[in-house]
């Protein structure tokens, strides 16, 4: 973490996934049309805000990997962490402590764990109707007040938030 610029965490829920094949295991569900449209929208938002991650920690689910590909971030060091699939907030926190090393790290996962994590992690509430129930594609950007190895509840400061519908 640089002394003149705090590290940033981007918390993103996967884009909208398909439910049209009831025989497909949940872990293997792809994005639906809306999700395939939303992922690049959120990728462009990140880029225009200067929020391009230099590291990604993602769930192993197909919909998170499809979302990551759709963001169009280019080659970014990525760790696929099976423990982030439907992770509880404490698991997400541990993954950050154990694996985050970048100055801008994207965690890509699932609800309800991501919403619960975000609510406990940031010290300041933001005025957005969906912040506390991250919609698909919802993205919270957080400035850190400590180094990755010391992250804990209340050590993040919300910087910005957007969801795909903010751009439609």
Secondary structure, DSSP 8 states (H G I E B T S, - for coil): --SSS--EEEEEE---B----TTS-GGG--B-HHHHHHHHHHHHHHHHTT---SEEEE-SSHHHHHHHHHHT--S--EEE-GGGTT--HHHHHHHHHHH--SSEEEEEE-TTHHHHHHHHHBSS----TTTTS--TT-EEEEEESS-GGG--TT-EEEEEEE-GGGG-
